[in-house]
């Protein structure tokens, strides 16, 4: 049996680190929104085999980002497939095809989105609580990707309060470099921690139906990302010089930066200027996307 679906990227419109737990995980407050930049995933489910006798899931990679995708236990989509099999939820996945389009190590949450989509496709019929428990075992960002839309996040990202998703405007996204999430978190310092007030204020505005305030955008991981990749700051300065008056904010652990434009046509026009300032960079206009139906 074959099932297929899209795995949507996300933007952390605002992300603040509020502290580090004793287990070394970071506490955060964030506002995340899914966008229409997606990987494509197909799963083939075993027919007639039990989880004990079905062959292990085979990962097949395609697409422009396929060469940068980790394999084995580091791959979150495979982790989700193996977790479903280990707990005996539904027919086991024997083949997993991933058309990778979301850039890796960009802060756009592509790996988490892939895992969430695998759970959604192969975990059909499971309760929301079970799916979200499995999602958290795959990674801290996976529960949000399972829901999609917009949410205020607390804890390590697993405590979610749904927000009204954006339904208009567009994001211009420019990938200025690749930063591994683990490396960015390791590079954080106490001075990077804040009280979460900026992300909370953005959530309150969205809850009230107000347009997003770009001054509230940005990631508390940006200083750490620039320590890991010093060229990130240089490229950002060039981007700002080419687009005067435009506010650019980093998403997640980097190195993608975004700006919100109420008029999608303005985002397209701005994309041309951004591309000229960084000819080797990925430039993309993306629309906000609604919550997942499952």
Buried (B, 14 or more C-beta within 10 A) or exposed (E): EEBEBBBBBBBBBBBBBBEBEEEEEBBBBBBBBBBBBBBBBBBBBBEEEEBEEBEEBEBEBBBEBBEEBEEEEEBBBBBBBBBBBEBEBBBBBBBBBBBBBBBBBBBBBBBBBBBBBBBBBBBBEBEEEBBBBBBBBBBBBBBBBBBBBBBBBBBBBBEBEEBEBBEEBBBBBBBBBBBBBEBBBEBBEEEBBBEBEBBBBBBBBBBEEEEBBBEBBBBBBBBBBBBBBEEBBEBBEBBBEBBEEBBBBBBBBBBBBBBBBEEBEBBEEBBEBBBEBBEEBBBBBBBBBBBBEB
